[in-house]
Amino acid sequence: MRKSKEYEFNIVETEFPHQGIAYHEGRKVNIKHGLPGQKVLARVSKKNSNKIEAKITKILEDVDYKIKTDCGAFGDCGGCSHQDVPYEKQLALKEEQVLKLFKDADITEFDFLGIESSPDLFNYRNKMEFTFGDLEKGGELTLGMHMKGRSFGIVTVDDCRIVDEDFRAILSTVLEYFRGKELPYYRIMSHQGYLRNLVVRKGINTGEILINIVTTSQIEFNYEELVELLKETEYKGELTGIIHTFNDSLSDVVQADRIEVLYGREFIYEKLLGMNFKINPLSFFQTNTRGAEKLYSIVRDFIDETESKVVFDLYCGTGTIGQIVAPKAKKVVGIELIEEAVKDAIENAKLNGLDNCEFIAGDIAKVIYDVKDKPDIIILDPPRPGVHPKALDYVLKFNAPSIVYVSCNPKTLVEDLKAITANGYKVEKVKAMDMFPHTPHVETVVRIEKK
Ligand SMILES: C[S@@+](CC[C@H](N)C(=O)[O-])C[C@H]1O[C@@H](n2cnc3c(N)ncnc32)[C@H](O)[C@@H]1O
């Protein structure tokens, strides 16, 4: 098998994150977005002694369960991978992928409680980060998502189905407005240009909407006209803020050198399981609100008893999980890297009438060492790379009787579980939860007990 050449493959199974798996002359080949049962023509894009990857160029024989999708950008947009697969099948594939990772890591003999569905299959996202660009070099301005399988090229997603109609209205208004102004979009390679991102956040349970226009500081621009246009737009929810974020960083992530409030306030409130949460533009917040209520209920069930216990909420964001378990606990200690999120967490605890929560800002690997409380339960909810080995060492030194691990990446989860189980713990139960229908992502909650 040679790199850049096309071969025929029969896809027999899938692996996280939605990789079709085929075998060729005894070697495993990973085929992005392939489905078991498909016969495809695919070009080998990577080949070394560990891994072979190929990209589908043509589907020769398709599966018979595909369905029609309503999204005009599906297929071109890099956001959703499987809107054309029935939801029950999506869930079955995700469940299989999570279980395979546990089996390959030799983590067995736990109760597997299946996969929970997302309460909403469409219109579920409470945050979306759109990018300015063009579809073809020099083409008209686009605003949306990176194109599937391409490093450049932005496809306009004014028809996106995983956000609600308020997001679609805002995107269309902003795009049309800037098309008329002929402002250059920011080019990641040359670092030149102005328009970078449009970030929309909406409290699904409160209806509050925050619009965030992210640009470089290379051009001075007056936003009065656009603010009026956005205020006049009709929304199902309520527009509570418009902000302008200046971001001159060279990387492709949304960060803020400076924020200017153009209208209203720079944060929104959201309600989860009867509690109130203030969300700052830079704070992490679960992107599927009603899914988060289900996810946090699973976490609460996995903890079962918090009466007079000390709970550590590590990687706590705006303090959501900790506060949901705080009413019965003796004390909650939350640690989070983003200072603004910690400020929100402290304010949120007050808002929710809780006086037994302490939130600490800092890198867990650095600040956990100074925490004097002794935890009965540790909740871990790290970002995709998992728990840093140094932080995990400290976590294990606390010798807590129970750990509940909430993960958005089952690959790094099983790696961390190998280290945790090698230190006298046992995986008791596991439940997957689909927070991101139509995409390859899945959350997994694990309860771990000291042996
Ligand atoms: C998956 S989010 C979970 C947030 C929160 N538990 C929730 O459900 O909303 C992971 C969080 O870890 C934070 N984080 C990332 N690296 C960190 C580190 N080294 N130390 C502390 N927090 C970190 C991120 O800012 C983010 O808020």
The ligand as a Tripos MOL2 file, in Angstrom:
@<TRIPOS>MOLECULE
LIG
   27    29     1     0     0
SMALL
NO_CHARGES

@<TRIPOS>ATOM
      1 C1        -14.5100   20.2370   30.3350 C.3       1 LIG1
      2 S1        -14.4100   21.7900   31.1520 S.3       1 LIG1
      3 C2        -15.3590   21.4420   32.5960 C.3       1 LIG1
      4 C3        -15.9270   22.6290   33.3270 C.3       1 LIG1
      5 C4        -17.0130   22.3720   34.3460 C.3       1 LIG1
      6 N1        -16.7710   21.2010   35.1610 N.3       1 LIG1
      7 C5        -18.3750   22.3140   33.7000 C.2       1 LIG1
      8 O1        -18.9840   21.2430   33.6200 O.co2     1 LIG1
      9 O2        -18.8310   23.3580   33.2400 O.co2     1 LIG1
     10 C6        -12.7600   21.8110   31.6580 C.3       1 LIG1
     11 C7        -12.3360   23.0300   32.4410 C.3       1 LIG1
     12 O3        -10.9650   22.8570   32.8560 O.3       1 LIG1
     13 C8        -10.3270   24.1090   32.8190 C.3       1 LIG1
     14 N2         -8.8690   23.8100   32.7750 N.ar      1 LIG1
     15 C9         -8.1310   23.4540   31.7110 C.ar      1 LIG1
     16 N3         -6.8650   23.2050   32.0810 N.ar      1 LIG1
     17 C10        -6.7980   23.3940   33.4190 C.ar      1 LIG1
     18 C11        -5.7530   23.3010   34.3700 C.ar      1 LIG1
     19 N4         -4.5270   22.9420   34.0200 N.pl3     1 LIG1
     20 N5         -6.0270   23.5630   35.6750 N.ar      1 LIG1
     21 C12        -7.2930   23.9390   36.0360 C.ar      1 LIG1
     22 N6         -8.3250   24.0420   35.1680 N.ar      1 LIG1
     23 C13        -8.0700   23.7810   33.8740 C.ar      1 LIG1
     24 C14       -10.9130   24.7840   31.5900 C.3       1 LIG1
     25 O4        -10.7540   26.1890   31.6610 O.3       1 LIG1
     26 C15       -12.3780   24.3480   31.6760 C.3       1 LIG1
     27 O5        -13.1410   25.2770   32.3950 O.3       1 LIG1
@<TRIPOS>BOND
     1     1     2 1
     2     2     3 1
     3     2    10 1
     4     3     4 1
     5     4     5 1
     6     5     6 1
     7     5     7 1
     8     7     8 2
     9     7     9 1
    10    10    11 1
    11    11    12 1
    12    11    26 1
    13    12    13 1
    14    13    14 1
    15    13    24 1
    16    14    15 ar
    17    14    23 ar
    18    15    16 ar
    19    16    17 ar
    20    17    18 ar
    21    17    23 ar
    22    18    19 1
    23    18    20 ar
    24    20    21 ar
    25    21    22 ar
    26    22    23 ar
    27    24    25 1
    28    24    26 1
    29    26    27 1
@<TRIPOS>SUBSTRUCTURE
     1 LIG1         1 GROUP 0 **** ****
